[in-house]
Structure formats: C-alpha cells, structure tokens
Amino acid sequence: MSDEEEDYMSDAFLSKIQDVKPGVSMVRREKEAMKKELKQKEKNIKNRQKTYKEQERESRETALQSSITNENRGFALLQKMGYKAGQGLGKAGVGRVDPIPLNIKTDRGGIGMEEAKKRKAEEELEHYRRKVRAKQQNETKSLEDFRSRVRTEREERKIEGDLRRSQRSCEQLDSQKGITIPREDWYWPKADGDNEEDDLKEEEEEEEEEEDKEEEIVELTSFDKLQILTSYLRGVHFYCIWCGTTYNDEEDLCSNCPGDTAADHD
C-alpha cells in the first residue's frame, strides 16, 4: 500500500467519518442562506426611497406635532397685534386655542360623496325597516283573519246545532198538538228518505225559476231560520230551546226566560 493511499480501516479515517453527521451540513447551509436573504431584505427596506405620499404624511405629522414659530408670517402678524402663544383667539382671548383639525381625504370620491353614501345607507336602513314593519303587519293581519275565521266557523257550528235542536223540538211539540204538517218544510228535521224527494224538489224549483225569472226567491240562512223557528216555538208553544223548558203561558215565558237569543242565556 502506497503512502498516498489512505487506509480506510485506520483510526484517522474513521474519526473523520464520525465528525460528519448526515444532513447537518445541508441544514446549516439553508439557515445561512435564509439569514442572508433576511438581512438583504432589511437592507433594501432601509435604503428604499420613500414615496411621495409617505414623505407627505411624515412631514404633515411632524408639522402638526411641532408648534408654530415666529418664522410663520401669520403667527408673526398675530404677535404684532398682541397675541401670545397659548392664548385663545379673539379680542377677549376666549376663542379657539388649538388649530382646526385636518380631515384628509384618502379616497378618490368627489366632494359630497361621504354625505351621499351616508344618505344611501340611511335610505337602505329605512327601506329595510319598512319591509320588517310590513311583514309584521301582514303576519298580524293573517293572525287576526285566522282568529276571525275560527270564531265565525265556531258560531256557524253553534247556529247549526241550535237549529237542529229547534227543528226536533218543533216536530215533537207540533205532534203533541196534533199538527201533522209543519208550517214550513224546514221547521222539522229532514227524514232519511227525504233526500231524494228534496233533490227532485230542487230540480223542479230550478225549472220553475227558469220559466219565471221575474220572481225572485230569497234563500234563508241558518241564522235566519233559527230566528224564525225560535220565534215560532216561543209564540205558539211557549218553549225556549236554550232554557229547555215549556212555560205555562206568554207571561210565564217573559217573566222567567232571560231572552230570545243564545247570548241572553250565557
């Protein structure tokens, strides 16, 4: 083995290998490159030339933070007229002490744009409020309509029930007096076999209506029938369906019955 060739099994060569760890040199190089890049960025920021707006803003802030000196012509004229630094403006010295604050426009909107935006926002808010109020009114109206419809349906069902009771009572009381035919067909309840007859009768009435159109027939509602029938029961039989009692005579009926309507008996 020559002197120039290294003995790979020697202690000197092995010590060189142990000092070198896998990946350490690469990580160190990356860190050094990142540090150099960061330093270069900081150097560029420091050496960067400021824009006109940045220079204007810095000079304005510096001027606002520093007080006016005698070199200012306006301040010099005020001093000649007796004004002293820190004193209020005006003859009595009670006027403004601090300068009028600046309101720098940073956008490209023209004069009055801010007021227009504010007015538009208020209009949109008012429009939204009107929509909310209209929705609430519609919901309230719908609820009232629903309640009114429920009350109407309940009252109609009660009227229908009172009418059926009046018809049954009328048939029973008429029969007790020997009356075999009701004064009107609807004074008594309809029998089960009367449906077909009623249908035929309705068809005949329709034909008569077509033949004689000048004659006007008014159809009674259940409420009208109830009023007529209860009046008949009270006048002929001295009977009140809401009391459920047949009185001796008209005087007994008027004295002891609360009235001729359902509301009088509540």
C-alpha positions as MATLAB code, in Angstrom:
seq = 'MSDEEEDYMSDAFLSKIQDVKPGVSMVRREKEAMKKELKQKEKNIKNRQKTYKEQERESRETALQSSITNENRGFALLQKMGYKAGQGLGKAGVGRVDPIPLNIKTDRGGIGMEEAKKRKAEEELEHYRRKVRAKQQNETKSLEDFRSRVRTEREERKIEGDLRRSQRSCEQLDSQKGITIPREDWYWPKADGDNEEDDLKEEEEEEEEEEDKEEEIVELTSFDKLQILTSYLRGVHFYCIWCGTTYNDEEDLCSNCPGDTAADHD';
ca = [
       0.000    0.000    0.000;
       1.459    3.404   -1.036;
       1.787    6.434    1.276;
      -0.669    8.470   -0.849;
      -3.447    5.936   -0.480;
      -5.489    6.169    2.737;
      -6.062    3.230    4.934;
      -9.857    3.001    5.184;
      -9.556    0.896    8.312;
      -7.259    3.342   10.135;
      -8.379    5.342   13.224;
      -7.695    8.668   11.476;
     -10.128    7.923    8.649;
     -12.827    6.645   10.992;
     -12.607    9.793   13.127;
     -13.240   11.900   10.027;
     -16.370    9.911    9.264;
     -17.715   10.246   12.833;
     -17.427   14.062   12.763;
     -19.724   14.306    9.762;
     -23.464   13.816   10.537;
     -25.973   13.136    7.747;
     -27.885   16.272    6.704;
     -26.175   18.657    9.142;
     -24.169   20.490    6.507;
     -27.247   20.951    4.262;
     -29.414   22.352    7.124;
     -26.630   24.726    8.110;
     -26.309   25.984    4.541;
     -30.062   26.581    4.285;
     -30.103   28.537    7.541;
     -27.203   30.700    6.439;
     -28.934   31.398    3.109;
     -32.150   32.424    4.895;
     -30.236   34.751    7.206;
     -28.510   36.396    4.247;
     -31.836   36.819    2.450;
     -33.460   38.388    5.537;
     -30.549   40.785    6.029;
     -30.747   41.760    2.365;
     -34.483   42.481    2.679;
     -33.916   44.678    5.750;
     -31.140   46.480    3.929;
     -33.404   47.065    0.915;
     -36.175   48.452    3.155;
     -33.766   50.869    4.825;
     -32.290   52.002    1.519;
     -35.637   52.139   -0.269;
     -36.655   55.571   -1.459;
     -39.892   56.741    0.187;
     -42.864   57.515   -1.986;
     -44.328   60.982   -2.294;
     -47.355   60.088   -0.173;
     -45.167   58.666    2.589;
     -42.998   61.774    2.603;
     -46.096   63.985    2.640;
     -47.653   62.066    5.534;
     -44.444   62.163    7.599;
     -43.940   65.868    7.005;
     -47.565   66.592    7.874;
     -47.371   64.614   11.126;
     -44.107   66.336   12.030;
     -45.626   69.748   11.344;
     -48.744   69.008   13.376;
     -46.710   67.824   16.351;
     -44.487   70.909   16.391;
     -45.724   74.348   17.459;
     -45.776   77.383   15.154;
     -42.630   79.546   15.336;
     -42.001   83.214   14.665;
     -40.928   82.343   11.152;
     -44.601   81.801   10.252;
     -45.944   85.048    8.794;
     -49.446   84.604   10.165;
     -48.131   83.914   13.647;
     -45.798   86.920   13.408;
     -48.740   89.204   12.477;
     -50.771   87.862   15.431;
     -47.879   88.619   17.785;
     -47.675   92.201   16.476;
     -51.382   92.595   17.349;
     -50.730   91.450   20.934;
     -51.331   87.706   20.639;
     -49.322   85.400   22.911;
     -48.641   81.704   22.448;
     -51.244   79.525   24.166;
     -53.792   82.332   24.319;
     -57.262   81.976   22.790;
     -58.136   83.906   19.644;
     -60.314   86.986   19.648;
     -60.275   90.338   21.403;
     -61.190   88.794   24.772;
     -58.931   85.776   24.259;
     -61.766   83.269   24.638;
     -61.665   81.893   21.093;
     -60.094   78.739   19.698;
     -56.743   77.739   21.163;
     -55.927   74.608   19.167;
     -55.695   74.642   15.360;
     -58.620   73.402   13.315;
     -58.109   69.629   12.858;
     -57.412   68.330    9.379;
     -59.675   65.841    7.668;
     -57.537   64.263    4.984;
     -59.369   62.532    2.141;
     -57.771   59.225    1.326;
     -60.209   58.050   -1.346;
     -60.920   59.248   -4.869;
     -64.528   60.275   -4.191;
     -65.610   63.800   -5.047;
     -66.985   66.440   -2.704;
     -70.225   65.313   -1.095;
     -69.544   61.618   -1.706;
     -69.479   60.836    2.004;
     -72.835   62.541    2.541;
     -74.271   60.645   -0.420;
     -73.028   57.338    0.987;
     -74.441   58.186    4.401;
     -77.783   59.177    2.888;
     -77.901   55.991    0.824;
     -77.148   53.875    3.905;
     -79.952   55.619    5.827;
     -82.362   55.055    2.927;
     -81.459   51.360    2.780;
     -81.929   51.083    6.540;
     -85.314   52.813    6.336;
     -86.330   50.557    3.438;
     -85.384   47.503    5.496;
     -87.361   48.816    8.471;
     -90.415   49.383    6.253;
     -90.160   45.819    4.955;
     -89.946   44.482    8.519;
     -92.955   46.579    9.590;
     -94.947   45.474    6.531;
     -94.107   41.832    7.258;
     -95.144   42.216   10.888;
     -98.405   43.905    9.840;
     -99.134   41.122    7.350;
     -98.440   38.487    9.996;
    -100.678   40.331   12.480;
    -103.432   40.667    9.865;
    -103.135   36.993    8.938;
    -103.388   36.041   12.607;
    -106.435   38.284   13.077;
    -108.043   36.851    9.932;
    -107.383   33.332   11.175;
    -108.895   34.101   14.577;
    -111.893   35.783   12.951;
    -112.387   32.780   10.637;
    -112.192   30.398   13.598;
    -114.743   32.469   15.528;
    -117.044   32.593   12.512;
    -116.817   28.828   11.965;
    -117.457   28.206   15.663;
    -120.501   30.490   15.623;
    -121.810   28.832   12.449;
    -121.474   25.375   14.017;
    -123.311   26.598   17.121;
    -126.114   28.090   14.999;
    -126.428   24.842   13.043;
    -126.631   22.888   16.297;
    -129.294   25.218   17.758;
    -131.270   24.996   14.516;
    -131.295   21.181   14.592;
    -132.400   21.199   18.230;
    -135.156   23.688   17.398;
    -136.352   21.529   14.491;
    -136.541   18.404   16.688;
    -138.364   20.327   19.424;
    -140.754   21.850   16.889;
    -141.620   18.439   15.450;
    -142.211   16.980   18.897;
    -144.342   19.907   20.165;
    -146.342   20.132   16.930;
    -147.064   16.399   17.105;
    -148.283   16.773   20.684;
    -150.804   19.351   19.466;
    -151.928   17.150   16.593;
    -150.118   19.068   13.860;
    -149.112   16.607   11.150;
    -147.671   19.005    8.578;
    -145.063   21.625    9.536;
    -145.737   25.247    8.724;
    -142.602   25.221    6.564;
    -140.695   22.175    5.356;
    -137.545   23.179    7.215;
    -139.442   23.620   10.542;
    -138.964   19.891   11.104;
    -135.740   17.902   10.631;
    -135.321   16.056    7.357;
    -136.071   12.353    7.394;
    -133.578    9.867    5.915;
    -135.812    9.175    2.915;
    -136.411   12.818    2.162;
    -133.085   13.372    0.423;
    -134.269   12.031   -2.927;
    -137.509   13.984   -2.650;
    -135.561   17.107   -1.811;
    -133.364   16.602   -4.863;
    -136.439   16.257   -7.090;
    -137.982   19.299   -5.475;
    -134.836   21.323   -6.073;
    -134.840   20.321   -9.730;
    -138.497   21.377  -10.042;
    -137.744   24.671   -8.364;
    -134.853   25.272  -10.770;
    -137.147   24.588  -13.718;
    -139.764   26.963  -12.314;
    -137.051   29.539  -11.782;
    -136.013   29.321  -15.411;
    -139.642   29.629  -16.551;
    -140.412   32.600  -14.334;
    -137.207   34.635  -13.959;
    -139.048   37.710  -12.791;
    -139.963   36.041   -9.486;
    -137.094   36.454   -7.019;
    -136.619   33.743   -4.374;
    -134.544   34.688   -1.318;
    -132.782   31.764    0.328;
    -132.757   31.915    4.107;
    -129.549   31.374    6.013;
    -129.276   29.104    9.033;
    -129.266   32.177   11.267;
    -132.491   33.470    9.678;
    -134.152   30.061   10.046;
    -133.090   29.857   13.697;
    -134.597   33.254   14.491;
    -137.880   32.425   12.726;
    -138.160   28.973   14.275;
    -137.355   30.076   17.839;
    -139.907   32.862   17.477;
    -142.477   30.268   16.366;
    -141.666   27.993   19.312;
    -141.930   30.842   21.790;
    -145.135   32.257   20.293;
    -147.039   29.003   19.669;
    -145.632   26.564   22.241;
    -144.136   28.983   24.854;
    -140.927   26.979   24.520;
    -137.298   28.200   24.764;
    -134.645   25.897   23.346;
    -131.865   27.477   25.461;
    -133.841   27.088   28.692;
    -135.104   23.684   27.548;
    -138.444   24.467   29.202;
    -142.046   24.778   28.072;
    -143.637   27.625   30.023;
    -147.320   27.836   31.018;
    -148.156   30.950   29.019;
    -146.630   34.050   27.463;
    -146.490   35.884   30.783;
    -144.628   32.986   32.401;
    -142.214   32.895   29.456;
    -141.474   36.627   29.556;
    -141.031   36.620   33.336;
    -138.724   33.634   33.723;
    -136.834   33.350   30.395;
    -133.717   35.580   30.136;
    -134.298   36.373   26.456;
    -134.853   35.110   22.933;
    -131.210   34.714   21.915;
    -128.356   32.413   22.911;
    -126.336   35.393   24.158;
    -129.057   36.192   26.709;
    -128.542   32.761   28.269;
    -124.729   32.957   28.661;
];
